[in-house]
Amino acid sequence: MVREVSVGNVIFGGNRPLVLIAGPCAIENEDLTLRIAAYLKELTSSLGIGLVFKASYDKANRTSVDAFRGPGMEEGLRILGRVKREFELPVISDVHDISQVAPAAKVLDIIQIPAFLSRQTDLLVAAARTGKVVNVKKGQFLAPWDMKNAVGKIEAGGNRNILLTERGASFGYNNLVTDMRSLVIMRETGCPVIFDATHSVQLPGGAGTASGGQRQYVGALSRAAVATGIDGLFWEVHENPDQALCDGPNSLPLGDLPSMLRQMLAIDAIVKGR
């Protein structure tokens, strides 16, 4: 049985309803971030679904040295703190090295380990020792059964509040595929599993100096993932994805979310017998 992991009044796992982790890829500015948070809060409240707000303060693994990375840790955490207070939402963001863990833990409810860093033992243990929920994105280079080692490292740090996220596996050049068996296999660790649908349709480096993406497939992959009984969905969203400063090609427009979420919740209810 998958254990329950609580983040405030949001609960992942067990046989609980699907949780949404959503927000823009990166914090572009404070006003946009607050508008997106307000929209997501109103929508998920109306649908009775748990929400964790996501935005990165620093995208450290951009394709190009000139790519937009975000406002940086200090300003980014300030903005996320405002989202947390004003909308009473748990917040999640990435850490990239051990020095970021302690200051991030003062604001974040969930500390996220990026996929490329999912084998970094010292980073995993440092995140574990904060006592915060830790979400580990499965590396594009890892098999799903390898994630038991990431779980072991965090548990060795004295923390069992662990989420695992699937975001696709490298398949040739500039392409990712999702093996839906991965979601089932990772849940065998006992940890709640999230499906990052928007990064799973990313085309890494596919635009030369930036990543491309195929957002038209987010809905289909999300429906398939929810049908396996996962515990949460991870969607990057934006008011105007084509103008987004980061990951626009694989981000969803806000207007698409209501109908998509209703579909996901209907599938989730059937699968979980509610």
Secondary structure per residue as TSV (DSSP state, phi and psi in degrees):
chain	resnum	aa	ss	phi	psi
A	1	M	-	360.0	134.8
A	2	V	-	-73.7	129.2
A	3	R	-	-74.0	160.1
A	4	E	-	-88.2	138.6
A	5	V	E	-124.7	120.0
A	6	S	E	-101.5	139.0
A	7	V	E	-130.7	95.4
A	8	G	T	62.5	-127.5
A	9	N	T	-94.1	9.1
A	10	V	E	-97.6	129.6
A	11	I	E	-124.3	123.5
A	12	F	E	-96.9	146.7
A	13	G	S	95.2	-166.8
A	14	G	T	60.8	-132.7
A	15	N	T	-118.0	31.2
A	16	R	-	-72.5	158.5
A	17	P	-	-61.8	157.5
A	18	L	-	-55.8	139.7
A	19	V	E	-109.8	144.6
A	20	L	E	-106.0	128.9
A	21	I	E	-107.5	119.5
A	22	A	E	-153.4	156.9
A	23	G	E	157.6	-178.8
A	24	P	-	-72.7	156.2
A	25	C	S	-54.7	-52.8
A	26	A	B	-131.6	155.2
A	27	I	-	-71.0	112.5
A	28	E	-	-88.6	-44.4
A	29	N	-	-160.5	166.5
A	30	E	H	-68.0	-43.7
A	31	D	H	-62.2	-46.2
A	32	L	H	-61.8	-43.3
A	33	T	H	-60.2	-43.4
A	34	L	H	-68.3	-37.4
A	35	R	H	-64.5	-43.2
A	36	I	H	-65.7	-41.7
A	37	A	H	-61.7	-41.7
A	38	A	H	-63.1	-43.2
A	39	Y	H	-62.6	-47.6
A	40	L	H	-64.5	-39.9
A	41	K	H	-61.9	-46.8
A	42	E	H	-63.9	-44.0
A	43	L	H	-64.4	-50.9
A	44	T	H	-68.7	-32.2
A	45	S	H	-64.3	-40.5
A	46	S	H	-67.4	-27.7
A	47	L	H	-95.1	-7.3
A	48	G	T	70.4	34.9
A	49	I	-	-115.4	142.2
A	50	G	E	-70.9	145.4
A	51	L	E	-132.3	135.1
A	52	V	E	-118.4	128.5
A	53	F	E	-87.1	131.6
A	54	K	E	-120.2	133.4
A	55	A	-	-162.7	143.1
A	56	S	B	-93.8	135.7
A	57	Y	S	-85.8	-18.6
A	58	D	-	-154.0	117.6
A	59	K	-	-93.5	94.0
A	60	A	T	-81.5	-8.9
A	61	N	T	-116.5	39.5
A	62	R	-	-66.3	155.4
A	63	T	S	-63.0	-44.9
A	64	S	S	-114.1	150.1
A	65	V	T	-63.6	-23.0
A	66	D	T	-91.0	-1.6
A	67	A	S	-70.0	149.8
A	68	F	-	-65.8	133.4
A	69	R	-	-114.8	-16.6
A	70	G	-	113.9	-178.7
A	71	P	S	-82.0	-6.3
A	72	G	-	95.4	167.9
A	73	M	H	-65.2	-48.9
A	74	E	H	-62.9	-51.9
A	75	E	H	-68.5	-39.9
A	76	G	H	-62.9	-42.5
A	77	L	H	-67.8	-33.4
A	78	R	H	-61.6	-44.6
A	79	I	H	-66.6	-42.5
A	80	L	H	-63.6	-36.4
A	81	G	H	-62.1	-37.2
A	82	R	H	-67.3	-42.6
A	83	V	H	-56.9	-45.1
A	84	K	H	-60.5	-45.8
A	85	R	H	-72.9	-48.7
A	86	E	H	-74.3	-30.8
A	87	F	H	-110.0	0.4
A	88	E	T	51.6	50.5
A	89	L	-	-117.9	139.8
A	90	P	-	-67.6	149.9
A	91	V	E	-127.5	151.2
A	92	I	E	-135.6	143.0
A	93	S	E	-156.4	169.9
A	94	D	E	-86.8	148.7
A	95	V	-	-115.8	147.9
A	96	H	-	-118.8	-16.6
A	97	D	S	-154.0	169.6
A	98	I	H	-61.2	-32.8
A	99	S	H	-64.0	-22.8
A	100	Q	H	-84.2	-17.8
A	101	V	H	-63.9	-51.3
A	102	A	H	-62.5	-50.3
A	103	P	H	-64.2	-36.0
A	104	A	H	-64.4	-38.5
A	105	A	H	-65.8	-18.2
A	106	K	T	-71.8	-20.9
A	107	V	T	-116.2	-46.7
A	108	L	-	-72.6	145.4
A	109	D	S	-91.4	-29.8
A	110	I	E	-128.2	127.0
A	111	I	E	-95.6	124.0
A	112	Q	E	-102.6	132.4
A	113	I	E	-98.5	116.9
A	114	P	-	-62.1	155.2
A	115	A	G	-56.2	-42.9
A	116	F	G	-66.8	-15.2
A	117	L	G	-110.2	13.5
A	118	S	T	-69.9	-9.7
A	119	R	T	-104.2	1.8
A	120	Q	-	-77.9	98.0
A	121	T	H	-56.0	-50.1
A	122	D	H	-62.4	-37.2
A	123	L	H	-68.0	-42.6
A	124	L	H	-62.8	-44.1
A	125	V	H	-67.6	-41.2
A	126	A	H	-61.6	-42.8
A	127	A	H	-63.3	-41.4
A	128	A	H	-59.5	-40.9
A	129	R	H	-71.5	-11.0
A	130	T	T	-72.1	-20.4
A	131	G	-	82.9	-5.6
A	132	K	S	-76.7	160.3
A	133	V	E	-61.9	138.1
A	134	V	E	-117.9	124.1
A	135	N	E	-106.4	119.6
A	136	V	E	-106.8	119.9
A	137	K	E	-81.0	129.8
A	138	K	-	-66.7	128.1
A	139	G	-	-58.0	144.2
A	140	Q	T	-62.3	-12.7
A	141	F	T	-105.4	4.1
A	142	L	S	-107.9	148.3
A	143	A	-	-80.1	152.7
A	144	P	G	-60.4	-34.2
A	145	W	G	-70.7	-16.8
A	146	D	G	-68.7	-19.2
A	147	M	H	-69.6	-14.1
A	148	K	H	-63.3	-25.9
A	149	N	H	-73.1	-37.8
A	150	A	H	-63.3	-42.3
A	151	V	H	-60.2	-43.7
A	152	G	H	-61.3	-38.2
A	153	K	H	-66.1	-42.1
A	154	I	H	-69.2	-41.3
A	155	E	H	-64.7	-33.5
A	156	A	H	-65.2	-23.1
A	157	G	T	-84.7	7.2
A	158	G	T	85.1	24.7
A	159	N	-	-134.3	126.2
A	160	R	-	-111.4	7.8
A	161	N	-	-89.2	82.4
A	162	I	E	-125.4	134.7
A	163	L	E	-117.2	145.9
A	164	L	E	-120.2	138.1
A	165	T	E	-125.6	129.3
A	166	E	E	-90.9	132.3
A	167	R	-	-137.5	24.6
A	168	G	-	94.5	158.2
A	169	A	E	-120.8	144.6
A	170	S	E	-59.9	132.5
A	171	F	-	-139.3	88.6
A	172	G	S	75.6	-164.5
A	173	Y	T	-82.4	134.8
A	174	N	T	54.7	34.8
A	175	N	-	-146.9	149.0
A	176	L	E	-128.4	148.6
A	177	V	E	-130.3	156.8
A	178	T	-	-114.6	122.7
A	179	D	-	-92.3	109.2
A	180	M	T	-63.7	-19.2
A	181	R	H	-63.2	-27.6
A	182	S	H	-56.8	-38.1
A	183	L	H	-65.1	-40.1
A	184	V	H	-70.4	-43.5
A	185	I	H	-63.9	-43.7
A	186	M	H	-67.6	-31.6
A	187	R	H	-66.4	-20.3
A	188	E	T	-67.6	-12.8
A	189	T	T	-72.3	-14.6
A	190	G	T	92.0	-2.4
A	191	C	S	-94.4	143.5
A	192	P	-	-59.7	145.0
A	193	V	E	-119.8	135.3
A	194	I	E	-111.7	144.2
A	195	F	E	-109.6	117.2
A	196	D	E	-88.2	90.3
A	197	A	H	-72.6	-35.4
A	198	T	H	-74.1	-35.1
A	199	H	H	-75.3	-22.2
A	200	S	H	-71.4	-17.8
A	201	V	T	-103.7	10.4
A	202	Q	E	-69.4	148.7
A	203	L	E	-113.9	90.8
A	204	P	T	-58.3	122.6
A	205	G	T	67.9	9.7
A	206	G	T	-71.2	-10.9
A	207	A	T	-107.6	20.3
A	208	G	S	87.7	-76.9
A	209	T	S	-104.2	10.2
A	210	A	S	-154.1	165.8
A	211	S	-	-83.7	144.6
A	212	G	E	-93.7	-169.9
A	213	G	E	-173.8	163.7
A	214	Q	-	-132.0	74.4
A	215	R	G	-63.6	-17.1
A	216	Q	G	-64.3	-14.4
A	217	Y	G	-101.0	-1.3
A	218	V	H	-60.3	-43.4
A	219	G	H	-62.6	-46.4
A	220	A	H	-63.6	-45.3
A	221	L	H	-66.3	-37.7
A	222	S	H	-63.6	-43.9
A	223	R	H	-60.6	-43.1
A	224	A	H	-63.6	-42.2
A	225	A	H	-66.5	-44.5
A	226	V	H	-61.1	-33.6
A	227	A	T	-67.0	-15.9
A	228	T	T	-83.6	-9.4
A	229	G	T	95.3	23.8
A	230	I	-	-63.5	170.2
A	231	D	S	-102.4	-16.5
A	232	G	E	-164.6	157.8
A	233	L	E	-115.1	144.9
A	234	F	E	-119.3	114.5
A	235	W	E	-126.0	131.5
A	236	E	E	-89.2	133.2
A	237	V	E	-134.0	160.4
A	238	H	E	-159.7	152.4
A	239	E	S	-63.4	-38.1
A	240	N	S	-143.6	85.4
A	241	P	G	-54.9	-32.2
A	242	D	G	-68.7	-16.3
A	243	Q	G	-107.4	3.6
A	244	A	-	-64.0	147.1
A	245	L	S	-83.5	-8.1
A	246	C	S	-153.8	127.4
A	247	D	S	57.4	30.7
A	248	G	G	-58.5	-42.3
A	249	P	G	-62.5	-22.1
A	250	N	G	-111.2	8.5
A	251	S	-	-91.1	153.0
A	252	L	E	-95.5	140.8
A	253	P	E	-72.4	144.1
A	254	L	G	-56.7	-35.5
A	255	G	G	-63.8	-20.3
A	256	D	G	-81.7	-14.5
A	257	L	H	-69.2	-42.7
A	258	P	H	-56.1	-51.3
A	259	S	H	-67.8	-37.6
A	260	M	H	-64.1	-44.6
A	261	L	H	-65.5	-37.5
A	262	R	H	-60.9	-40.9
A	263	Q	H	-60.5	-46.9
A	264	M	H	-62.4	-41.2
A	265	L	H	-68.4	-34.8
A	266	A	H	-65.8	-42.2
A	267	I	H	-66.2	-43.7
A	268	D	H	-59.3	-41.7
A	269	A	H	-64.3	-39.7
A	270	I	H	-65.7	-49.0
A	271	V	H	-63.0	-37.8
A	272	K	T	-94.1	6.4
A	273	G	T	69.9	32.1
A	274	R	-	-102.9	360.0
